[in-house]
Amino acid sequence: MRTIEFEATVTNGVIEFPPEYREQIANSVHVKLSMNDFVGQPQMTILDQWLASPIRLTDFQPLSREGVHER
């Protein structure tokens, strides 16, 4: 495997290869992306949303250790 390193600007999700490398690129490439900056917020998962706004119950009592293992 050969490694080529270059700087590029992403336009509409597309990275354009420099002209000097275009003839050398075959059907498949392995991509390792390093970003100088991050745009936007990372996407919250459903678990992140639940942890951010838990449901509060007034009469909630967590199970005891014995209660967890009872059947």
CHARMM-style PDB file with segment names, atoms N, HN, CA, C and O in Angstrom:
ATOM      1  N   MET     1       0.855  -1.170   0.000  1.00  0.00      PROA
ATOM      2  CA  MET     1       0.000   0.000   0.000  1.00  0.00      PROA
ATOM      3  C   MET     1       0.898   1.229   0.000  1.00  0.00      PROA
ATOM      4  O   MET     1       1.877   1.298   0.743  1.00  0.00      PROA
ATOM      5  N   ARG     2       0.557   2.184  -0.832  1.00  0.00      PROA
ATOM      6  HN  ARG     2      -0.238   2.128  -1.436  1.00  0.00      PROA
ATOM      7  CA  ARG     2       1.278   3.440  -0.938  1.00  0.00      PROA
ATOM      8  C   ARG     2       0.525   4.538  -0.215  1.00  0.00      PROA
ATOM      9  O   ARG     2      -0.705   4.524  -0.187  1.00  0.00      PROA
ATOM     10  N   THR     3       1.229   5.482   0.364  1.00  0.00      PROA
ATOM     11  HN  THR     3       2.229   5.494   0.341  1.00  0.00      PROA
ATOM     12  CA  THR     3       0.602   6.591   1.072  1.00  0.00      PROA
ATOM     13  C   THR     3       0.869   7.898   0.343  1.00  0.00      PROA
ATOM     14  O   THR     3       2.003   8.207  -0.021  1.00  0.00      PROA
ATOM     15  N   ILE     4      -0.196   8.654   0.138  1.00  0.00      PROA
ATOM     16  HN  ILE     4      -1.117   8.403   0.433  1.00  0.00      PROA
ATOM     17  CA  ILE     4      -0.093   9.990  -0.446  1.00  0.00      PROA
ATOM     18  C   ILE     4      -0.701  10.950   0.565  1.00  0.00      PROA
ATOM     19  O   ILE     4      -1.783  10.691   1.092  1.00  0.00      PROA
ATOM     20  N   GLU     5      -0.034  12.025   0.835  1.00  0.00      PROA
ATOM     21  HN  GLU     5       0.845  12.235   0.407  1.00  0.00      PROA
ATOM     22  CA  GLU     5      -0.535  12.999   1.804  1.00  0.00      PROA
ATOM     23  C   GLU     5      -0.672  14.350   1.115  1.00  0.00      PROA
ATOM     24  O   GLU     5       0.239  14.795   0.416  1.00  0.00      PROA
ATOM     25  N   PHE     6      -1.832  15.009   1.319  1.00  0.00      PROA
ATOM     26  HN  PHE     6      -2.572  14.647   1.887  1.00  0.00      PROA
ATOM     27  CA  PHE     6      -2.056  16.329   0.735  1.00  0.00      PROA
ATOM     28  C   PHE     6      -3.115  17.061   1.535  1.00  0.00      PROA
ATOM     29  O   PHE     6      -3.872  16.443   2.284  1.00  0.00      PROA
ATOM     30  N   GLU     7      -3.171  18.361   1.382  1.00  0.00      PROA
ATOM     31  HN  GLU     7      -2.556  18.863   0.774  1.00  0.00      PROA
ATOM     32  CA  GLU     7      -4.203  19.199   1.997  1.00  0.00      PROA
ATOM     33  C   GLU     7      -5.309  19.402   0.975  1.00  0.00      PROA
ATOM     34  O   GLU     7      -5.042  19.559  -0.216  1.00  0.00      PROA
ATOM     35  N   ALA     8      -6.560  19.399   1.447  1.00  0.00      PROA
ATOM     36  HN  ALA     8      -6.777  19.272   2.415  1.00  0.00      PROA
ATOM     37  CA  ALA     8      -7.689  19.588   0.543  1.00  0.00      PROA
ATOM     38  C   ALA     8      -8.803  20.322   1.270  1.00  0.00      PROA
ATOM     39  O   ALA     8      -8.881  20.310   2.499  1.00  0.00      PROA
ATOM     40  N   THR     9      -9.649  20.951   0.498  1.00  0.00      PROA
ATOM     41  HN  THR     9      -9.586  20.960  -0.500  1.00  0.00      PROA
ATOM     42  CA  THR     9     -10.841  21.601   1.024  1.00  0.00      PROA
ATOM     43  C   THR     9     -12.042  20.737   0.673  1.00  0.00      PROA
ATOM     44  O   THR     9     -12.173  20.274  -0.460  1.00  0.00      PROA
ATOM     45  N   VAL    10     -12.915  20.524   1.647  1.00  0.00      PROA
ATOM     46  HN  VAL    10     -12.809  20.900   2.567  1.00  0.00      PROA
ATOM     47  CA  VAL    10     -14.121  19.728   1.422  1.00  0.00      PROA
ATOM     48  C   VAL    10     -15.215  20.656   0.906  1.00  0.00      PROA
ATOM     49  O   VAL    10     -15.532  21.665   1.536  1.00  0.00      PROA
ATOM     50  N   THR    11     -15.791  20.308  -0.245  1.00  0.00      PROA
ATOM     51  HN  THR    11     -15.534  19.488  -0.757  1.00  0.00      PROA
ATOM     52  CA  THR    11     -16.862  21.096  -0.835  1.00  0.00      PROA
ATOM     53  C   THR    11     -18.066  20.197  -1.026  1.00  0.00      PROA
ATOM     54  O   THR    11     -18.023  19.254  -1.816  1.00  0.00      PROA
ATOM     55  N   ASN    12     -19.148  20.486  -0.301  1.00  0.00      PROA
ATOM     56  HN  ASN    12     -19.183  21.252   0.340  1.00  0.00      PROA
ATOM     57  CA  ASN    12     -20.371  19.669  -0.373  1.00  0.00      PROA
ATOM     58  C   ASN    12     -20.074  18.196  -0.119  1.00  0.00      PROA
ATOM     59  O   ASN    12     -20.637  17.327  -0.785  1.00  0.00      PROA
ATOM     60  N   GLY    13     -19.196  17.909   0.837  1.00  0.00      PROA
ATOM     61  HN  GLY    13     -18.738  18.615   1.378  1.00  0.00      PROA
ATOM     62  CA  GLY    13     -18.880  16.544   1.202  1.00  0.00      PROA
ATOM     63  C   GLY    13     -17.930  15.833   0.252  1.00  0.00      PROA
ATOM     64  O   GLY    13     -17.739  14.622   0.364  1.00  0.00      PROA
ATOM     65  N   VAL    14     -17.330  16.564  -0.682  1.00  0.00      PROA
ATOM     66  HN  VAL    14     -17.484  17.548  -0.773  1.00  0.00      PROA
ATOM     67  CA  VAL    14     -16.449  15.961  -1.683  1.00  0.00      PROA
ATOM     68  C   VAL    14     -15.026  16.474  -1.482  1.00  0.00      PROA
ATOM     69  O   VAL    14     -14.800  17.677  -1.345  1.00  0.00      PROA
ATOM     70  N   ILE    15     -14.065  15.541  -1.468  1.00  0.00      PROA
ATOM     71  HN  ILE    15     -14.249  14.565  -1.580  1.00  0.00      PROA
ATOM     72  CA  ILE    15     -12.647  15.891  -1.414  1.00  0.00      PROA
ATOM     73  C   ILE    15     -12.082  15.686  -2.814  1.00  0.00      PROA
ATOM     74  O   ILE    15     -12.176  14.593  -3.374  1.00  0.00      PROA
ATOM     75  N   GLU    16     -11.503  16.726  -3.371  1.00  0.00      PROA
ATOM     76  HN  GLU    16     -11.426  17.613  -2.917  1.00  0.00      PROA
ATOM     77  CA  GLU    16     -10.924  16.625  -4.709  1.00  0.00      PROA
ATOM     78  C   GLU    16      -9.441  16.296  -4.590  1.00  0.00      PROA
ATOM     79  O   GLU    16      -8.704  16.961  -3.863  1.00  0.00      PROA
ATOM     80  N   PHE    17      -9.013  15.260  -5.314  1.00  0.00      PROA
ATOM     81  HN  PHE    17      -9.612  14.719  -5.904  1.00  0.00      PROA
ATOM     82  CA  PHE    17      -7.611  14.874  -5.307  1.00  0.00      PROA
ATOM     83  C   PHE    17      -6.812  15.849  -6.171  1.00  0.00      PROA
ATOM     84  O   PHE    17      -7.308  16.298  -7.205  1.00  0.00      PROA
ATOM     85  N   PRO    18      -5.602  16.179  -5.773  1.00  0.00      PROA
ATOM     86  CA  PRO    18      -4.761  17.040  -6.600  1.00  0.00      PROA
ATOM     87  C   PRO    18      -4.489  16.387  -7.964  1.00  0.00      PROA
ATOM     88  O   PRO    18      -4.367  15.165  -8.051  1.00  0.00      PROA
ATOM     89  N   PRO    19      -4.394  17.190  -9.020  1.00  0.00      PROA
ATOM     90  CA  PRO    19      -4.216  16.641 -10.375  1.00  0.00      PROA
ATOM     91  C   PRO    19      -3.031  15.689 -10.511  1.00  0.00      PROA
ATOM     92  O   PRO    19      -3.100  14.725 -11.274  1.00  0.00      PROA
ATOM     93  N   GLU    20      -1.947  15.943  -9.783  1.00  0.00      PROA
ATOM     94  HN  GLU    20      -1.891  16.726  -9.163  1.00  0.00      PROA
ATOM     95  CA  GLU    20      -0.754  15.101  -9.929  1.00  0.00      PROA
ATOM     96  C   GLU    20      -0.954  13.681  -9.408  1.00  0.00      PROA
ATOM     97  O   GLU    20      -0.155  12.798  -9.718  1.00  0.00      PROA
ATOM     98  N   TYR    21      -2.019  13.442  -8.612  1.00  0.00      PROA
ATOM     99  HN  TYR    21      -2.669  14.160  -8.361  1.00  0.00      PROA
ATOM    100  CA  TYR    21      -2.272  12.106  -8.058  1.00  0.00      PROA
ATOM    101  C   TYR    21      -3.433  11.387  -8.741  1.00  0.00      PROA
ATOM    102  O   TYR    21      -3.606  10.186  -8.530  1.00  0.00      PROA
ATOM    103  N   ARG    22      -4.219  12.069  -9.539  1.00  0.00      PROA
ATOM    104  HN  ARG    22      -4.079  13.044  -9.710  1.00  0.00      PROA
ATOM    105  CA  ARG    22      -5.441  11.477 -10.095  1.00  0.00      PROA
ATOM    106  C   ARG    22      -5.180  10.241 -10.952  1.00  0.00      PROA
ATOM    107  O   ARG    22      -5.969   9.297 -10.909  1.00  0.00      PROA
ATOM    108  N   GLU    23      -4.132  10.219 -11.702  1.00  0.00      PROA
ATOM    109  HN  GLU    23      -3.492  10.986 -11.737  1.00  0.00      PROA
ATOM    110  CA  GLU    23      -3.824   9.078 -12.561  1.00  0.00      PROA
ATOM    111  C   GLU    23      -3.362   7.877 -11.752  1.00  0.00      PROA
ATOM    112  O   GLU    23      -3.447   6.744 -12.226  1.00  0.00      PROA
ATOM    113  N   GLN    24      -2.875   8.104 -10.543  1.00  0.00      PROA
ATOM    114  HN  GLN    24      -2.806   9.025 -10.158  1.00  0.00      PROA
ATOM    115  CA  GLN    24      -2.319   7.033  -9.722  1.00  0.00      PROA
ATOM    116  C   GLN    24      -3.381   6.343  -8.855  1.00  0.00      PROA
ATOM    117  O   GLN    24      -3.115   5.284  -8.287  1.00  0.00      PROA
ATOM    118  N   ILE    25      -4.571   6.927  -8.749  1.00  0.00      PROA
ATOM    119  HN  ILE    25      -4.787   7.787  -9.211  1.00  0.00      PROA
ATOM    120  CA  ILE    25      -5.609   6.412  -7.861  1.00  0.00      PROA
ATOM    121  C   ILE    25      -6.417   5.338  -8.579  1.00  0.00      PROA
ATOM    122  O   ILE    25      -6.956   5.573  -9.661  1.00  0.00      PROA
ATOM    123  N   ALA    26      -6.496   4.162  -7.971  1.00  0.00      PROA
ATOM    124  HN  ALA    26      -6.059   3.971  -7.092  1.00  0.00      PROA
ATOM    125  CA  ALA    26      -7.227   3.034  -8.559  1.00  0.00      PROA
ATOM    126  C   ALA    26      -8.668   3.028  -8.040  1.00  0.00      PROA
ATOM    127  O   ALA    26      -9.185   4.063  -7.622  1.00  0.00      PROA
ATOM    128  N   ASN    27      -9.303   1.874  -8.068  1.00  0.00      PROA
ATOM    129  HN  ASN    27      -8.883   1.033  -8.407  1.00  0.00      PROA
ATOM    130  CA  ASN    27     -10.705   1.730  -7.687  1.00  0.00      PROA
ATOM    131  C   ASN    27     -10.945   1.900  -6.201  1.00  0.00      PROA
ATOM    132  O   ASN    27     -11.989   2.418  -5.805  1.00  0.00      PROA
ATOM    133  N   SER    28     -10.020   1.483  -5.380  1.00  0.00      PROA
ATOM    134  HN  SER    28      -9.172   1.061  -5.702  1.00  0.00      PROA
ATOM    135  CA  SER    28     -10.256   1.458  -3.942  1.00  0.00      PROA
ATOM    136  C   SER    28      -9.137   2.193  -3.217  1.00  0.00      PROA
ATOM    137  O   SER    28      -7.962   2.046  -3.555  1.00  0.00      PROA
ATOM    138  N   VAL    29      -9.512   2.979  -2.224  1.00  0.00      PROA
ATOM    139  HN  VAL    29     -10.466   3.098  -1.950  1.00  0.00      PROA
ATOM    140  CA  VAL    29      -8.531   3.695  -1.408  1.00  0.00      PROA
ATOM    141  C   VAL    29      -8.901   3.536   0.061  1.00  0.00      PROA
ATOM    142  O   VAL    29     -10.068   3.332   0.396  1.00  0.00      PROA
ATOM    143  N   HSD    30      -7.915   3.631   0.924  1.00  0.00      PROA
ATOM    144  HN  HSD    30      -6.968   3.798   0.652  1.00  0.00      PROA
ATOM    145  CA  HSD    30      -8.122   3.641   2.373  1.00  0.00      PROA
ATOM    146  C   HSD    30      -7.976   5.092   2.805  1.00  0.00      PROA
ATOM    147  O   HSD    30      -6.977   5.733   2.480  1.00  0.00      PROA
ATOM    148  N   VAL    31      -8.958   5.622   3.532  1.00  0.00      PROA
ATOM    149  HN  VAL    31      -9.770   5.102   3.796  1.00  0.00      PROA
ATOM    150  CA  VAL    31      -8.965   7.037   3.884  1.00  0.00      PROA
ATOM    151  C   VAL    31      -8.775   7.205   5.379  1.00  0.00      PROA
ATOM    152  O   VAL    31      -9.453   6.560   6.178  1.00  0.00      PROA
ATOM    153  N   LYS    32      -7.853   8.070   5.751  1.00  0.00      PROA
ATOM    154  HN  LYS    32      -7.302   8.594   5.102  1.00  0.00      PROA
ATOM    155  CA  LYS    32      -7.665   8.472   7.136  1.00  0.00      PROA
ATOM    156  C   LYS    32      -7.793   9.986   7.144  1.00  0.00      PROA
ATOM    157  O   LYS    32      -7.014  10.685   6.496  1.00  0.00      PROA
ATOM    158  N   LEU    33      -8.776  10.489   7.879  1.00  0.00      PROA
ATOM    159  HN  LEU    33      -9.409   9.921   8.405  1.00  0.00      PROA
ATOM    160  CA  LEU    33      -9.119  11.906   7.827  1.00  0.00      PROA
ATOM    161  C   LEU    33      -8.685  12.613   9.094  1.00  0.00      PROA
ATOM    162  O   LEU    33      -9.006  12.170  10.197  1.00  0.00      PROA
ATOM    163  N   SER    34      -7.959  13.708   8.946  1.00  0.00      PROA
ATOM    164  HN  SER    34      -7.698  14.068   8.050  1.00  0.00      PROA
ATOM    165  CA  SER    34      -7.583  14.575  10.070  1.00  0.00      PROA
ATOM    166  C   SER    34      -8.187  15.943   9.817  1.00  0.00      PROA
ATOM    167  O   SER    34      -7.951  16.559   8.778  1.00  0.00      PROA
ATOM    168  N   MET    35      -8.973  16.414  10.782  1.00  0.00      PROA
ATOM    169  HN  MET    35      -9.165  15.914  11.626  1.00  0.00      PROA
ATOM    170  CA  MET    35      -9.641  17.701  10.615  1.00  0.00      PROA
ATOM    171  C   MET    35      -8.946  18.758  11.465  1.00  0.00      PROA
ATOM    172  O   MET    35      -8.562  18.506  12.607  1.00  0.00      PROA
ATOM    173  N   ASN    36      -8.794  19.941  10.888  1.00  0.00      PROA
ATOM    174  HN  ASN    36      -9.106  20.147   9.960  1.00  0.00      PROA
ATOM    175  CA  ASN    36      -8.208  21.056  11.626  1.00  0.00      PROA
ATOM    176  C   ASN    36      -9.219  21.695  12.568  1.00  0.00      PROA
ATOM    177  O   ASN    36      -8.842  22.250  13.600  1.00  0.00      PROA
ATOM    178  N   ASP    37     -10.481  21.623  12.224  1.00  0.00      PROA
ATOM    179  HN  ASP    37     -10.787  21.172  11.386  1.00  0.00      PROA
ATOM    180  CA  ASP    37     -11.530  22.191  13.070  1.00  0.00      PROA
ATOM    181  C   ASP    37     -12.783  21.341  12.943  1.00  0.00      PROA
ATOM    182  O   ASP    37     -12.955  20.590  11.984  1.00  0.00      PROA
ATOM    183  N   PHE    38     -13.653  21.480  13.936  1.00  0.00      PROA
ATOM    184  HN  PHE    38     -13.513  22.091  14.715  1.00  0.00      PROA
ATOM    185  CA  PHE    38     -14.895  20.715  13.955  1.00  0.00      PROA
ATOM    186  C   PHE    38     -16.047  21.695  13.822  1.00  0.00      PROA
ATOM    187  O   PHE    38     -16.139  22.657  14.585  1.00  0.00      PROA
ATOM    188  N   VAL    39     -16.919  21.459  12.863  1.00  0.00      PROA
ATOM    189  HN  VAL    39     -16.844  20.678  12.243  1.00  0.00      PROA
ATOM    190  CA  VAL    39     -18.051  22.345  12.628  1.00  0.00      PROA
ATOM    191  C   VAL    39     -19.301  21.715  13.213  1.00  0.00      PROA
ATOM    192  O   VAL    39     -19.601  20.555  12.929  1.00  0.00      PROA
ATOM    193  N   GLY    40     -20.036  22.465  14.030  1.00  0.00      PROA
ATOM    194  HN  GLY    40     -19.792  23.407  14.261  1.00  0.00      PROA
ATOM    195  CA  GLY    40     -21.286  21.976  14.581  1.00  0.00      PROA
ATOM    196  C   GLY    40     -21.100  21.211  15.881  1.00  0.00      PROA
ATOM    197  O   GLY    40     -19.992  21.087  16.401  1.00  0.00      PROA
ATOM    198  N   GLN    41     -22.177  20.719  16.374  1.00  0.00      PROA
ATOM    199  HN  GLN    41     -23.078  20.820  15.952  1.00  0.00      PROA
ATOM    200  CA  GLN    41     -22.196  19.954  17.620  1.00  0.00      PROA
ATOM    201  C   GLN    41     -22.239  18.467  17.302  1.00  0.00      PROA
ATOM    202  O   GLN    41     -22.860  18.062  16.319  1.00  0.00      PROA
ATOM    203  N   PRO    42     -21.584  17.647  18.124  1.00  0.00      PROA
ATOM    204  CA  PRO    42     -21.724  16.208  17.921  1.00  0.00      PROA
ATOM    205  C   PRO    42     -23.178  15.798  18.129  1.00  0.00      PROA
ATOM    206  O   PRO    42     -23.869  16.362  18.977  1.00  0.00      PROA
ATOM    207  N   GLN    43     -23.637  14.832  17.369  1.00  0.00      PROA
ATOM    208  HN  GLN    43     -23.076  14.373  16.679  1.00  0.00      PROA
ATOM    209  CA  GLN    43     -25.021  14.388  17.446  1.00  0.00      PROA
ATOM    210  C   GLN    43     -25.274  13.649  18.756  1.00  0.00      PROA
ATOM    211  O   GLN    43     -24.507  12.770  19.149  1.00  0.00      PROA
ATOM    212  N   MET    44     -26.372  14.025  19.427  1.00  0.00      PROA
ATOM    213  HN  MET    44     -26.995  14.739  19.107  1.00  0.00      PROA
ATOM    214  CA  MET    44     -26.738  13.369  20.682  1.00  0.00      PROA
ATOM    215  C   MET    44     -27.444  12.055  20.387  1.00  0.00      PROA
ATOM    216  O   MET    44     -28.318  11.986  19.522  1.00  0.00      PROA
ATOM    217  N   THR    45     -27.062  11.029  21.104  1.00  0.00      PROA
ATOM    218  HN  THR    45     -26.353  11.085  21.807  1.00  0.00      PROA
ATOM    219  CA  THR    45     -27.756   9.747  20.997  1.00  0.00      PROA
ATOM    220  C   THR    45     -28.978   9.794  21.909  1.00  0.00      PROA
ATOM    221  O   THR    45     -29.120  10.722  22.705  1.00  0.00      PROA
ATOM    222  N   ILE    46     -29.845   8.817  21.801  1.00  0.00      PROA
ATOM    223  HN  ILE    46     -29.729   8.063  21.154  1.00  0.00      PROA
ATOM    224  CA  ILE    46     -31.029   8.759  22.650  1.00  0.00      PROA
ATOM    225  C   ILE    46     -30.634   8.640  24.118  1.00  0.00      PROA
ATOM    226  O   ILE    46     -31.298   9.204  24.989  1.00  0.00      PROA
ATOM    227  N   LEU    47     -29.557   7.908  24.396  1.00  0.00      PROA
ATOM    228  HN  LEU    47     -29.018   7.450  23.689  1.00  0.00      PROA
ATOM    229  CA  LEU    47     -29.079   7.785  25.770  1.00  0.00      PROA
ATOM    230  C   LEU    47     -28.616   9.139  26.308  1.00  0.00      PROA
ATOM    231  O   LEU    47     -28.889   9.471  27.461  1.00  0.00      PROA
ATOM    232  N   ASP    48     -27.924   9.919  25.487  1.00  0.00      PROA
ATOM    233  HN  ASP    48     -27.702   9.650  24.550  1.00  0.00      PROA
ATOM    234  CA  ASP    48     -27.519  11.269  25.891  1.00  0.00      PROA
ATOM    235  C   ASP    48     -28.741  12.120  26.224  1.00  0.00      PROA
ATOM    236  O   ASP    48     -28.729  12.874  27.197  1.00  0.00      PROA
ATOM    237  N   GLN    49     -29.790  12.000  25.420  1.00  0.00      PROA
ATOM    238  HN  GLN    49     -29.799  11.388  24.630  1.00  0.00      PROA
ATOM    239  CA  GLN    49     -31.008  12.771  25.654  1.00  0.00      PROA
ATOM    240  C   GLN    49     -31.674  12.353  26.963  1.00  0.00      PROA
ATOM    241  O   GLN    49     -32.125  13.205  27.728  1.00  0.00      PROA
ATOM    242  N   TRP    50     -31.739  11.051  27.224  1.00  0.00      PROA
ATOM    243  HN  TRP    50     -31.373  10.358  26.602  1.00  0.00      PROA
ATOM    244  CA  TRP    50     -32.351  10.568  28.467  1.00  0.00      PROA
ATOM    245  C   TRP    50     -31.566  11.045  29.684  1.00  0.00      PROA
ATOM    246  O   TRP    50     -32.152  11.464  30.682  1.00  0.00      PROA
ATOM    247  N   LEU    51     -30.243  10.980  29.599  1.00  0.00      PROA
ATOM    248  HN  LEU    51     -29.767  10.640  28.789  1.00  0.00      PROA
ATOM    249  CA  LEU    51     -29.414  11.423  30.722  1.00  0.00      PROA
ATOM    250  C   LEU    51     -29.518  12.924  30.948  1.00  0.00      PROA
ATOM    251  O   LEU    51     -29.398  13.392  32.081  1.00  0.00      PROA
ATOM    252  N   ALA    52     -29.740  13.685  29.874  1.00  0.00      PROA
ATOM    253  HN  ALA    52     -29.837  13.305  28.954  1.00  0.00      PROA
ATOM    254  CA  ALA    52     -29.851  15.135  29.993  1.00  0.00      PROA
ATOM    255  C   ALA    52     -31.174  15.564  30.625  1.00  0.00      PROA
ATOM    256  O   ALA    52     -31.243  16.618  31.258  1.00  0.00      PROA
ATOM    257  N   SER    53     -32.222  14.758  30.459  1.00  0.00      PROA
ATOM    258  HN  SER    53     -32.166  13.902  29.945  1.00  0.00      PROA
ATOM    259  CA  SER    53     -33.526  15.132  31.026  1.00  0.00      PROA
ATOM    260  C   SER    53     -34.204  13.907  31.646  1.00  0.00      PROA
ATOM    261  O   SER    53     -35.148  13.364  31.071  1.00  0.00      PROA
ATOM    262  N   PRO    54     -33.732  13.475  32.805  1.00  0.00      PROA
ATOM    263  CA  PRO    54     -34.324  12.299  33.447  1.00  0.00      PROA
ATOM    264  C   PRO    54     -35.729  12.592  33.970  1.00  0.00      PROA
ATOM    265  O   PRO    54     -36.075  13.741  34.248  1.00  0.00      PROA
ATOM    266  N   ILE    55     -36.517  11.555  34.098  1.00  0.00      PROA
ATOM    267  HN  ILE    55     -36.236  10.622  33.873  1.00  0.00      PROA
ATOM    268  CA  ILE    55     -37.858  11.669  34.676  1.00  0.00      PROA
ATOM    269  C   ILE    55     -37.712  11.577  36.193  1.00  0.00      PROA
ATOM    270  O   ILE    55     -37.144  10.616  36.712  1.00  0.00      PROA
ATOM    271  N   ARG    56     -38.221  12.571  36.889  1.00  0.00      PROA
ATOM    272  HN  ARG    56     -38.683  13.352  36.467  1.00  0.00      PROA
ATOM    273  CA  ARG    56     -38.131  12.600  38.356  1.00  0.00      PROA
ATOM    274  C   ARG    56     -39.426  12.052  38.951  1.00  0.00      PROA
ATOM    275  O   ARG    56     -40.513  12.542  38.646  1.00  0.00      PROA
ATOM    276  N   LEU    57     -39.304  11.032  39.801  1.00  0.00      PROA
ATOM    277  HN  LEU    57     -38.421  10.634  40.049  1.00  0.00      PROA
ATOM    278  CA  LEU    57     -40.453  10.452  40.488  1.00  0.00      PROA
ATOM    279  C   LEU    57     -40.350  10.780  41.969  1.00  0.00      PROA
ATOM    280  O   LEU    57     -39.288  10.622  42.572  1.00  0.00      PROA
ATOM    281  N   THR    58     -41.456  11.239  42.560  1.00  0.00      PROA
ATOM    282  HN  THR    58     -42.318  11.368  42.071  1.00  0.00      PROA
ATOM    283  CA  THR    58     -41.415  11.640  43.970  1.00  0.00      PROA
ATOM    284  C   THR    58     -41.300  10.450  44.915  1.00  0.00      PROA
ATOM    285  O   THR    58     -40.667  10.557  45.966  1.00  0.00      PROA
ATOM    286  N   ASP    59     -41.904   9.313  44.558  1.00  0.00      PROA
ATOM    287  HN  ASP    59     -42.418   9.225  43.704  1.00  0.00      PROA
ATOM    288  CA  ASP    59     -41.885   8.161  45.467  1.00  0.00      PROA
ATOM    289  C   ASP    59     -40.913   7.076  45.026  1.00  0.00      PROA
ATOM    290  O   ASP    59     -41.085   5.916  45.401  1.00  0.00      PROA
ATOM    291  N   PHE    60     -39.898   7.421  44.242  1.00  0.00      PROA
ATOM    292  HN  PHE    60     -39.758   8.363  43.938  1.00  0.00      PROA
ATOM    293  CA  PHE    60     -38.932   6.442  43.745  1.00  0.00      PROA
ATOM    294  C   PHE    60     -38.003   5.975  44.861  1.00  0.00      PROA
ATOM    295  O   PHE    60     -37.471   6.781  45.625  1.00  0.00      PROA
ATOM    296  N   GLN    61     -37.820   4.656  44.940  1.00  0.00      PROA
ATOM    297  HN  GLN    61     -38.252   4.001  44.320  1.00  0.00      PROA
ATOM    298  CA  GLN    61     -36.856   4.062  45.870  1.00  0.00      PROA
ATOM    299  C   GLN    61     -36.046   3.031  45.103  1.00  0.00      PROA
ATOM    300  O   GLN    61     -36.612   2.068  44.587  1.00  0.00      PROA
ATOM    301  N   PRO    62     -34.743   3.210  45.017  1.00  0.00      PROA
ATOM    302  CA  PRO    62     -33.940   2.232  44.285  1.00  0.00      PROA
ATOM    303  C   PRO    62     -33.996   0.870  44.966  1.00  0.00      PROA
ATOM    304  O   PRO    62     -34.200   0.781  46.176  1.00  0.00      PROA
ATOM    305  N   LEU    63     -33.815  -0.182  44.186  1.00  0.00      PROA
ATOM    306  HN  LEU    63     -33.649  -0.109  43.203  1.00  0.00      PROA
ATOM    307  CA  LEU    63     -33.810  -1.530  44.746  1.00  0.00      PROA
ATOM    308  C   LEU    63     -32.579  -1.736  45.615  1.00  0.00      PROA
ATOM    309  O   LEU    63     -31.514  -1.175  45.354  1.00  0.00      PROA
ATOM    310  N   SER    64     -32.743  -2.541  46.642  1.00  0.00      PROA
ATOM    311  HN  SER    64     -33.608  -2.996  46.853  1.00  0.00      PROA
ATOM    312  CA  SER    64     -31.595  -2.915  47.466  1.00  0.00      PROA
ATOM    313  C   SER    64     -30.803  -3.987  46.716  1.00  0.00      PROA
ATOM    314  O   SER    64     -31.255  -4.508  45.696  1.00  0.00      PROA
ATOM    315  N   ARG    65     -29.655  -4.299  47.218  1.00  0.00      PROA
ATOM    316  HN  ARG    65     -29.287  -3.876  48.046  1.00  0.00      PROA
ATOM    317  CA  ARG    65     -28.850  -5.351  46.587  1.00  0.00      PROA
ATOM    318  C   ARG    65     -29.607  -6.666  46.593  1.00  0.00      PROA
ATOM    319  O   ARG    65     -29.586  -7.396  45.602  1.00  0.00      PROA
ATOM    320  N   GLU    66     -30.273  -6.977  47.692  1.00  0.00      PROA
ATOM    321  HN  GLU    66     -30.290  -6.384  48.497  1.00  0.00      PROA
ATOM    322  CA  GLU    66     -31.040  -8.216  47.782  1.00  0.00      PROA
ATOM    323  C   GLU    66     -32.234  -8.162  46.821  1.00  0.00      PROA
ATOM    324  O   GLU    66     -32.563  -9.158  46.176  1.00  0.00      PROA
ATOM    325  N   GLY    67     -32.867  -7.017  46.731  1.00  0.00      PROA
ATOM    326  HN  GLY    67     -32.600  -6.207  47.255  1.00  0.00      PROA
ATOM    327  CA  GLY    67     -34.032  -6.863  45.861  1.00  0.00      PROA
ATOM    328  C   GLY    67     -33.687  -7.050  44.396  1.00  0.00      PROA
ATOM    329  O   GLY    67     -34.508  -7.556  43.631  1.00  0.00      PROA
ATOM    330  N   VAL    68     -32.514  -6.660  43.997  1.00  0.00      PROA
ATOM    331  HN  VAL    68     -31.847  -6.249  44.618  1.00  0.00      PROA
ATOM    332  CA  VAL    68     -32.083  -6.831  42.605  1.00  0.00      PROA
ATOM    333  C   VAL    68     -31.976  -8.307  42.263  1.00  0.00      PROA
ATOM    334  O   VAL    68     -32.300  -8.701  41.143  1.00  0.00      PROA
ATOM    335  N   HSD    69     -31.528  -9.132  43.203  1.00  0.00      PROA
ATOM    336  HN  HSD    69     -31.264  -8.811  44.113  1.00  0.00      PROA
ATOM    337  CA  HSD    69     -31.295 -10.546  42.937  1.00  0.00      PROA
ATOM    338  C   HSD    69     -32.464 -11.458  43.265  1.00  0.00      PROA
ATOM    339  O   HSD    69     -32.387 -12.664  43.029  1.00  0.00      PROA
ATOM    340  N   GLU    70     -33.543 -10.909  43.804  1.00  0.00      PROA
ATOM    341  HN  GLU    70     -33.606  -9.930  43.996  1.00  0.00      PROA
ATOM    342  CA  GLU    70     -34.733 -11.718  44.111  1.00  0.00      PROA
ATOM    343  C   GLU    70     -35.449 -12.084  42.818  1.00  0.00      PROA
ATOM    344  O   GLU    70     -35.412 -11.350  41.830  1.00  0.00      PROA
ATOM    345  N   ARG    71     -36.100 -13.238  42.858  1.00  0.00      PROA
ATOM    346  HN  ARG    71     -36.131 -13.834  43.660  1.00  0.00      PROA
ATOM    347  CA  ARG    71     -36.920 -13.637  41.709  1.00  0.00      PROA
ATOM    348  C   ARG    71     -38.307 -13.832  42.152  1.00  0.00      PROA
ATOM    349  OT1 ARG    71     -39.171 -14.172  41.343  1.00  0.00      PROA
TER     350      ARG     71
END
